Amino acid sequence: MSKKLSSIAFVMLTSAACFNANATDVGQPAPQFTLPTLQQDQPTSLKQYAGKVIYLDFWASWCAPCRTSFPLLNKMHEKLKAKGFEVVAVNLDEEKGNAEKFLKEFPVSFTVLRDAKGEWSDKFVVESMPTSFIIDKQGVVQNIHHGFASDDINELEEKITQLLAK
C-alpha cells in the first residue's frame, strides 16, 4: 500500500514539475524566440535586444486595455529608448489585418512582432490580455504585469528606470 502511495505521489510531483517547467516566472531567464515583424515579416529575435531593458508585451487587437497601453507605452519608449529601453510587442491575432487596423489607430515606434499561433504566448504562460514581462539587461524576467490601466504606467516606468540605472 505504501509503495502504491509513494508511486502516486511521485507521479503527481513529476507532473506538477513538468507543468511548471514552461512557466516564465520572475527571476528566470526569458525564453528566447524569433518571430516575424508584423508589417515586414522580418525575423526578429529577443536576443537582438541583449543588454537592454525590455518591456515584452503580449497583446491582441480585441484587447480593450491595449487601446490604453499602446499610446502610453509608445510615449515611454520614446522617452527612455536612448537609455537602453525597448518595447517589444507580440501580437496574438490570428488575422493579421486586425492587428494592422489597430496599429493604424494606435501607431507606435516600437517593434511589433506576430505570434498568430500563440506558440510563444503559451511558453510565457500568457493568461490575460495584455500580459507583459519586464526583462533586465541580463535577460532575466524582473516583473510580470497582467492587464493595463492608465495609472499603471507610472509604476512600470519607475521599475524600468531602476533597471536602466543598474
C-alpha atoms as one frame of an Amber mdcrd trajectory, in Angstrom:
protein
   0.000   0.000   0.000   2.736   2.494   0.920   4.619   1.676  -2.327   1.466
   2.445  -4.265   1.026   5.797  -2.436   4.691   6.612  -2.992   4.308   5.903
  -6.699   1.194   8.072  -6.938   2.903  10.901  -5.049   5.942  10.648  -7.336
   3.790  10.795 -10.479   1.881  13.800  -9.128   5.049  15.679  -8.180   6.710
  14.872 -11.506   3.609  16.022 -13.393   3.471  19.256 -11.403   7.165  19.906
 -12.067   6.683  19.327 -15.796   3.657  21.612 -15.868   5.550  24.462 -14.176
   8.741  23.947 -16.198   7.378  26.043 -19.068   6.051  28.850 -16.887   8.000
  32.081 -17.082   8.490  33.434 -13.583  10.249  36.410 -12.039  13.928  35.564
 -11.584  14.057  33.175 -14.553  15.728  33.873 -17.898  13.168  34.905 -20.511
  12.597  32.193 -23.147  14.413  33.148 -26.339  12.443  33.300 -29.571  12.463
  34.573 -33.130   9.220  35.880 -34.625   8.397  37.884 -37.756   7.662  41.597
 -37.542   4.004  42.326 -38.162   4.432  44.681 -41.120   7.564  43.438 -42.940
   7.667  39.751 -41.886  11.311  40.348 -40.856  12.599  37.641 -38.477  13.403
  39.311 -35.156  14.833  37.581 -32.116  14.673  38.580 -28.484  18.485  38.138
 -28.439  18.776  41.235 -30.657  17.886  43.304 -27.583  20.525  41.763 -25.298
  21.962  44.320 -22.910  18.781  46.410 -22.937  15.815  46.568 -20.581  12.835
  45.118 -22.461   9.112  45.547 -21.917   7.767  42.423 -23.663   4.049  42.944
 -24.230   1.684  40.202 -25.442  -1.444  41.831 -26.907  -4.337  41.472 -29.357
  -6.439  43.917 -31.363  -9.620  42.968 -29.463  -7.997  43.768 -26.108  -9.635
  46.884 -24.626  -6.790  47.679 -22.164  -4.339  47.557 -25.102  -6.051  50.664
 -26.513  -4.964  52.424 -23.319  -1.497  50.871 -23.061  -0.184  51.420 -26.592
  -0.080  55.249 -26.606   1.411  55.299 -23.088   3.998  52.608 -23.881   4.953
  54.452 -27.056   5.489  57.674 -25.100   7.608  55.844 -22.503   9.605  54.124
 -25.271  10.377  57.463 -26.907  11.416  58.928 -23.540  13.698  56.047 -22.453
  14.995  54.375 -25.630  18.230  56.421 -25.659  18.973  54.967 -22.200  18.722
  51.364 -23.454  14.988  50.636 -23.204  12.946  48.721 -25.768   9.290  47.808
 -26.054   8.706  44.594 -27.984   5.019  43.916 -28.570   3.901  40.438 -29.632
   0.547  40.364 -31.390  -1.603  37.251 -30.975  -4.314  37.946 -33.559  -4.974
  35.111 -35.998  -5.982  37.668 -38.651  -3.040  39.946 -39.476  -5.426  42.602
 -40.833  -6.989  43.115 -37.393  -3.594  43.950 -35.882  -2.722  46.249 -38.789
  -6.016  48.100 -38.370  -5.308  48.510 -34.626  -1.855  49.954 -35.385  -3.335
  52.472 -37.841  -5.500  53.728 -34.997  -2.695  53.494 -32.394   0.612  53.940
 -34.262   3.814  53.110 -32.388   7.551  53.448 -32.976   8.492  50.256 -31.123
   8.877  46.746 -32.567   5.686  44.759 -33.164   6.046  41.025 -33.763   3.477
  38.405 -34.767   2.694  35.113 -32.993  -0.550  34.117 -34.748  -0.364  30.515
 -33.491   0.216  31.636 -29.889   3.257  29.369 -29.563   5.285  31.878 -27.546
   2.384  33.178 -25.522   1.946  29.566 -24.386   5.624  29.289 -23.429   5.411
  32.553 -21.472   2.067  31.374 -19.984   0.030  34.398 -21.040  -3.386  34.025
 -19.443  -4.792  37.553 -19.775  -4.574  40.445 -22.219  -2.289  42.203 -22.159
   0.414  40.382 -20.218   3.830  41.997 -20.064   7.250  40.952 -18.871   9.958
  43.406 -17.838  13.283  41.801 -18.710  16.565  43.175 -17.376  19.843  43.723
 -19.263  20.916  40.153 -18.459  17.738  38.660 -19.980  16.090  37.809 -16.651
  12.388  38.460 -16.027  12.074  41.053 -13.251   8.344  41.765 -13.346   5.134
  40.297 -14.795   2.205  42.640 -15.326  -1.344  41.468 -16.134  -3.884  43.808
 -17.706  -3.373  47.543 -18.026  -4.920  50.730 -16.651  -3.576  54.228 -17.363
  -2.360  54.565 -13.755  -0.082  51.519 -14.233   2.361  53.429 -16.449   3.954
  55.373 -13.572   4.785  52.249 -11.550   6.065  50.451 -14.660   8.259  53.390
 -15.654   9.708  53.524 -12.146  10.642  49.816 -12.288  12.145  50.229 -15.757
  14.126  53.331 -14.762  15.573  51.438 -11.783  16.686  48.590 -14.067  18.193
  51.025 -16.577  20.280  52.569 -13.772  21.864  49.184 -12.882
